[in-house]
Structure formats: structure tokens, C-alpha cells
């Protein structure tokens, strides 16, 4: 299609999305430049990272500081409008990521946060942040803990790192880039030496009658000081007044200390946050403070701009970040739907039509389901990424790979064992203050009843730890009406696990906590303090369990347990090694019934390793003996490269085995520069070691261990050093190539043809060898991709040059074209699993989609290693299939267009030989329609 051609505008509901990460080096205008290419590829909606003003230099946009402004670093609202104009010219829509759970704090750029520090509980924003103004620590009552100092408070004070400054009439303590405003009631004392010289200085000796009057007096005070400081003489006099608080002298230091102690905040060392912080963070990130979006005024303030943009037709849907962080996800989603429906009344006639598209970032446990009554379109696709990933694994590889990991790592712990240990570590260290706050909330509930008042805070805390260690899902969704059935099952499993690990004397407390956490509906209690405290305790628990899960599983256990890293992915449970086709079909059928428009992702900006790295590693499940031989050989030959750290060789065997997996997974066929690969691996390795928290950690780096691991990696891959090990590794990486490509094409096609909306993460239309962030957010060469797409080559013609990745892009373009031509098939069409018979039935998955008079048969090879052997291309010769065939129903008989191969395939007698379906490629998409239209671009 011509770049300037106008296409009929898509609806708000996407046909296919493409996720782009925006930042100051990739702005709205850069995204607009990609629109023609993405439209030609078959994308209907751009799906972009957060667009509101974030912290300066943010590389992701999730650290919002101003909900009222489109981020100027991205081009501001004018840039957004230019992007939308480019999208509309190609008939495309726009989905944006929104962040209702938290804001960036600290620094000097969040006006709401600074106002809270200045005014305390009298600030109109005091309730915006999830602050406990009455914590157990008396020293923090009515204060906010601000743990932003790089060293203990006394050290910073004595070192002169904290100073008093005045900027635009506002007096504040300044530390590095952080600003801590001084409360207005202290201005008269600070300014006393020069007060008589400042014109129109208000009298603050008597407290104003109202908050509004107090703020008016404060504004007048700052205005008077600003005018006074505008002159040279005034600025000099003000500087002298502030010098009385300079920490260089004992008197100044003492004066500054006493001033700071009387503020609405308490300045402390950053390490105090884990134990004492009295406000909710995003996980354990102290620079991100939780918002109380459940309050109407907070919802309105944080969503006004987004709703305005939606009403103006500039955005067409949203992706809700970290939905499990909110106090009441169900109420939030339903309110968001209502407010977006209301805002739709002002949308221009030429804007995409239909209800707003709303998906939520939600990690679902294997037996957990997204509630339908949230009124969303589904999840962002982690669940599909888990399902299709598990499908690619051979269950026969589980036992030998488990034994291999046990042998080499020296541990027989299951993933569940590793997860439980990680949960204990997280609760002890990273989230101790959040645990204490939740225990205190439950303790307040206990004290309301004479029958339970003797249960101690310490005992409740012990019980709470055991419940959270065994908690099987991210969180409950209990509230005023208590728990639902799914919540009851989750809490029952957690309590059962806790009983096994708790001492007998504490076990009766477990049932009480289960009762308090929604087992008895708070609405059954009389209105008053007890009901409020029950609700508060429930929400505290729910907002603790999700960060415990994330920090323990994704950010710790995933880096400790290395049986097969392709299963250590966001949304996945490494303890579930594989998924049989029948279970995959069942998941697809359920999605078709419940959330047919959920996103289907196989790569995201948060993934631990790229989609094709995982595909390559999954090949190891088919060749465990060969992999075991390689590992034993490499660990033996590379042993001299290790050095002793703390009495043991570094890296240890667990870290070494995981490094080898990442190496052969990321060593794609087109990588010739092992030096660049080593640098990327080193960045991954450092993060992996610190996240594992076994030998080193972010808060306490072990330079000796980290250095030894880095040296081991670079010496191993040193091209100047003769080494048959490197050649051996390169050969094995190449050995994985064809089978990994088959699996990569399989998951690509399954993402585009199973129920749901395919989501493309930036750049992954070619082979994706990325690692964890920031590697998975690297710049994308769109010019190269555009040139490849423009050639419009037939996928089967690209088999011999499969290493370049063009075959993946060509397959994607063909299937997306079919989706565009036959939307009824994929948007609402039926999904029917097709049985496979014959000697290689377990290596293939097949199904049909039917709708609008069109039938599509999809076939994908999922376990190719044995059939490929040493075949150098990702395609199985026909004779190796023998009698393997796909069983088709009567209504499927007929002549089909091969969407990927420009041929016709005839289905007769209820059977389609796999050798025919996969005659030219390891995947097939066959379409038959009454009007004879094919899916060819």
C-alpha cells in the first residue's frame, strides 16, 4: 500500500497490536515514522508505553510525576497529535499504557508529593498517597518517612550533605537531587533576622482558622520572600539568614537538625525503608509511591487527562499497569469502563468506533481465571505466553533435566522449595516494613474482641509469614462482601501449607486470620471502627501478597532455579514443565468463551529472555542427554577459568549452568561478534547474580564474586585464546538453530490464529535474541525490516536463508493479511481442536477456526528435534512423517488456499496428511471460503 494512502479507520478493538517503548530517544515522531511499515505488516493498533510526564530521562515512562501533562520529552500533546494523525491516515488506532498504582517520588518534580512533605496531613494530597499516618512507631506519628539519604542521617548531616536553600520563595532542605520543603510555620523563625526588611510578610504567629486560609497565608509568605530575594541585597540577606543553619559549624548543624526534626517528614538512610517505611511502595522501589486510586478525588486527578484524550479521539484504549497493586481492582476496572463509556460521547465522528479497549496486566496462576465481571477485554497476554511456551516443551525431558540440575547444582530442591525460601527472604528483607504494617492491621482487629485480644503482634506476624510463604496466587479480591469461591480456595491452600510449617501452638491463629481476611464479610459487622479495621486489614494483605509474589518468584527464584530457563518467564511457573496439546486446546477454548479479545503476547518489555531465546532453549527438552553431555564437558574444561572467592570456586555450578543456557539461547545464527555477545551476557549475568541474592545483591554487592563471574565469561569467549570449548559451544548453538526456528515459527503462528488479539513486541518480527531489560528495550532497525517486508517474498522461498529472520516476518505478514481479510474467523469464529494420528502425532498441534463462511486449518510442528536430526533448515522432509495425519470433520473437506505457500491443498476423507500440510514449511495456515478469496497480501 502507498505510504500516503488513507485506509478505512479501524474500530477501537484491535485486530493486531504492536508495542513500542517510548522515551526521549524514541518519541511520538519516531513512532509516527514506523506507522507505514507497521500498517503494511498488518498491525491495526499501536500500543505504546505510558505517555504522561515522567521523571526526566525516564527510559520506560512508569515513573509518572504529573498526571495532567503529556510527556514533553516524547513531544508533548502536539507530538501525540502528529502520531495520531499518522495512524489515522493508515486507518490505525492507539492504545496507551496507564499507571494508576503509583507515582515517582523523591527528587523535586512531583508537586503532589512535595506538597505532602510541606503540609503533612493538611495537604490536599495527603490522602492521594497510601500513607499510614498512625504507624506503630510513635516517632512517625503524623509524619512521612523519607528514606532518600545515601548514608545514615547523622553522617549526611555531619558531612554537610544536607543544606537549607530558598528557591522561588520556598525554603527547603536539599540533599543531592532531592528537595524536602520546610513547613510554613517555621518561616518566621528562619527569617527572623531579616523579617523587618521583607515587605508584606504575613503574620503567622496565630494559626489560620481554615486550611484554605493557611494555604493563602503560605502563598503570601512565599511571594513576599520571592520578591525580597529578587534584589541582590535581598538575596544576600536571605543567604545570611539561611547560613545560620549551615551544617559546617556545630551550632548550624544543631539548628538544622532541630528544624528537620519538626517537619512533617523524617529524613533517614535509604536502607531504613525496608524496616520502617510507612507508605506503600511499588514493590520495594522507594522512588515509586502507591496511590489510593480507590478514592474518587484521586481517580479523577489521575485520569482526567487520559479521559480527555479518549474523549477527543486521540486514544482508543488502555493497558492498565499492575492491576493487582490497587485496593479494589474490580471496582477500579468497572469505574474505568463507565468513565470511558461516558467520555465516548464527545469522540469525533472520524475516531475509531466502539467501546474503549481495556486490558489489564495480570499474572494468573495455572488454575486462576480473570474475573469476567471486571468488564475488561482480558489480560495483556502473560497467560498465553506461558501456555504456548509450555506447549513447546517435551514432557519426556522433565525427569532427565531435573536429575541433571540436581547433579550439577548440588540441590534436589523443587521450584516450589526454592520459591518458599525466596518468599521468606523477601518478607525478612525487602518487604519487612510492609509485613509489619499488615501484621499491625490484623493486630488491631484482634484487639477489638475480648476473645482474641491476647494474640500478640509477634504471633500474628509469624502466622502471616507462613500464610504468605504458601500463598498460591498473587492476591485475593475480597472486600466489603467478603471472599468469593476462588478466593476461598486460595486461602484454604495457603492455610493448609502454613499448618504444615508452623508450630502447633500458633495454628489456631491461622483460622482466625482466615476469618479476618474476608472469611466473614465485613458488611456483616456493624458500621464503625471494627468494620473499617477489617477492611483495612484485608486491603493491606492483598496489597502485600502481590509484591511478595513478584519479588520472590520473578525477581529471586527465577534466578536461583535453573533446570531449564525457558520456563522461567513472567507469568509462568517453572515447576510446570510442559503442557500437552489437549490442555493447550482447552485453554484456547476457554479464552474464546470468556475473553476472545484478550492480548496474546510472546514477548514483552518485561520478559526475562526473548521469545526465540526461549524457543531455542525449549529444544533442550527434546535432547536432554545431548545437553547433559555438553554441560559436563564444558564445566570440566572451563574449570581452570574459575577463581576462589570466599573459599569456593566462582561462579558456582548453579550460576555457571544458567550462564551456559543463556549463551546458547542468545547465540543466534546471525551473531558473528562474540565480543558484543559477551558484553550483553555480562549485563544479564550481573543482574541475574544480584537478583538471586545468593552470593551478591543490589543492596550489598560482592565485588569479588561478581568480578570472578565476569572474568570467567570473558575468558571463556575470548576469541584470541585458542579454545575448543568455544568452538564446541558455537557448534551446539548452531545445532539448536533449525529446531529453535521451527518452534519460533510455531509460537508466532499460534499467537496469530488462536482466540485473542496478537501482540507484537517491538522488533520481534525477526528472530528475538534479547535478554532481560534493558537488553530487551534496545533500539530497533526499522529500515532493515521495512526493506525486507517490501520484497514481499514467499515464506517457503526464505527457508534456505532462514537465519536472517525474514521468514518469520513473512509468515507474520501473510497471516495478519488473512486476519484482515477474514475478521469474522478470528474475532468471533469457532475454535475446534483437530486430532492427530500416526507415529509422530505428539509432535504436532492442529485446529480449525470457522466464521463468516470461511474455514481455516492451522498446523504447527512443536517438537521437531528428532525429525529434523541434522537437517540444516527448519523443515522436516516429507518422508519422515510416515503415516502421521490430521483428522478433519466432514464439513472441512474441500480445496484450501495455502496462505503461506501459494498453493492449494485438498482435504478429503476426514484426513489431511501432515506431510502434505507441512510440505514446504514447519507451519501451515490453510483457508477455504465460499467466495474463493485467499489471505495472500
Secondary structure, DSSP 8 states (H G I E B T S, - for coil): --TT-------SS-SEEEEE--BTTB-HHHHHHHHHHHHHHT--EEEES--EEESTT-SSS-SEEEEEEE-GGGTHHHHHHHHHHHHHHTT-EEEEEE--SEEE-STT--HHHHHHHHHGGGSTTTTTB-B-TT-SSGGGTT-EEEEEESS-HHHHHHTT-EEEEEETTEEEEEETTEEEE--GGGHHHHTGGGGGGSTT----SS--SSHHHHHHHHHHHHHHHHHHHTSHHHHHHHHHHHHTT-TTSHHHHHHHHHHHHTSSEEEEEGGGHHHH--B-EETTEEEEEEB-TTSHHHHHHHHHHHHHHHHTTS--EEEETTGGGSS-HHHHHHHHHHHHHHHGGG--TTS--SS-EEEE-----TT----GGG----B-SHHHHHHHHHHTS-TTHHHHHHHHHHHHHS----HHHHHHHHHHHHHHTTTHHHHHHHHHHHHHHHTTSTTTTTS-HHHHHHHHHHHHHT--SS----BTTB--HHHHHHHHHHHHHHHHHS-GGGHHHHHHHHIIIIIS-GGGS-TTHHHHHHHHHHHHHHHHHHHHHIIIIITTGGGT--S-GGG--TT--TT-----HHHHHHHHHHHHHH-TT-EE-S--TT-SB-HHHHHHHHGGGT-HHHHHHHHHHHHHHTGGG-EEETTEEES-HHHHHHHHHHHHHH--TT---HHHHHHHHHHHHHHHHHHHTSS--SSS--HHHHHHHHHHHHHHT-TTS--HHHHHHHHHHHHHHHHHHHHHHHHHHHHHHSSSEEEEETTTTS----BSTTGGG----HHHHHHHHHH---GGGGGGGGGGSHHHHHHHHHHHHHHHHTHHHHHS-EEEE--EESTTGGGEEEEEEEETTEEEEEEEE---HHHHTT-SSS---GGGGTT-EEE--GGG-EEEEETTTSSEEEEBTTEEEHHHHTSSSSEEEEEEETT------
